[in-house]
């Protein structure tokens, strides 16, 4: 990575998480872990290639900004990508995948498990 670039810490759901409840959404902290500041206006979140950044909730200061997204659909596989930037233009990208499947849905007649 880039020295002193902002980082995603304490992300929920974790990489490759299965059965993450859609209602719990996504949460993470955008931090630099140095004296640099995160440009909270430049925080981006992409889910399955779609930019959902306009729907982010961002609170806290620019050294440890809390970021949340509450628009997950149930019974869906997701590829997530978050992009952070500091005021010096240093960027970092964090990619992960997870799903929001519910065991009851997978046991229903609408689903055929092979």
N, C-alpha and C positions, 0 to 999 in steps of 0.2 A: 503494500500500500504506500500511499504518499505520506511522508513524515508530517505529523501534526494535522492531518486531514480529519474532518469530523467522522464520528463513528456511530453506528447503531448499537445500543446496548439494551439489555433487558427486554428483548423482543418477545411478544406473545402473539401468535403461536410460534413455536420453535420450528426449525427446519424439519421437514418430513413429518410433521404432526398429523396424526389421523384423528378423526372424530372431534375436531375442534368445534365447539358450539358457535354457530354463526352469530348468535346474539351477543357473544362476548367480543366480537370484532377483532381489531388489531391494535396493539399498543406497543410503543417502544420509546426509548429516550434517545434524543439526538444530542450527542456530546462531543466535545473536542478532546477531553482529557488533558488539556493544556490551558494556557491563558487565552487562546484564540476563542472566537465566538462563532457560533453557528448562525448562518444567515437563515432565519426561520422563514423568510419570504421565498427562499429557494428550495425548501423541502418538497420533494416529489415522491408520490407513491403510484406505482403502476400495478394493476392486477390483471393477469391474462392479457397483457399488452395495452390495456385501456388506462389512460391517465385519470386517476380519481383524486388528484391532489386538491381540487377545489372543495372536496368534502372532508378534508382533514380537520381535526380539532387540535390546535396547538396551544399549549399553555406553559407557563414557567419562563425562566430566563433563557438567554441565548447561549449560556454555558451548559445547561442541562434542560433542554426543552422536552416536555412530554407531548408525544404525538399519538393521536388515536384516530381510528376509522371504524365507523359502525354500520357499514353498508354491505356486509357479506351476505351472500345468498346461501340457504341451506342446501345440502347434498350436492356440493360443487367442489371440483378440484381447482386449486389456485396455484399459479406461478406469480410470486410477488417480487417486486424490485423497488427498493427505496434508494433515492439519490439525495445526498446531503452535500452542502457546500458551505465553506466559511467565507468571511469577508475578504480573504486574500485570494479567493478563486479556487482553493483546493477542494476537490470533490472526491467523494467515495460512493461506491455503489454496493448495495447489499442485496443478494438474490436468494430466494428460498421458495420452497413449495410446501403446501399443506392442503388438507381437505376439511370440509365441513359436513361430511356424511354423518347420518344418524343411524345407529344400529337398527332401530325400528323400521326405517325406510329400506335398509338392505334386506331385512327379513320379510318385506311386503311382497305380495304377488306381482307388483309392478317391476320387480328386479329379478333378473336371472343371474345367479352366480355360477360361473364356469370354473 
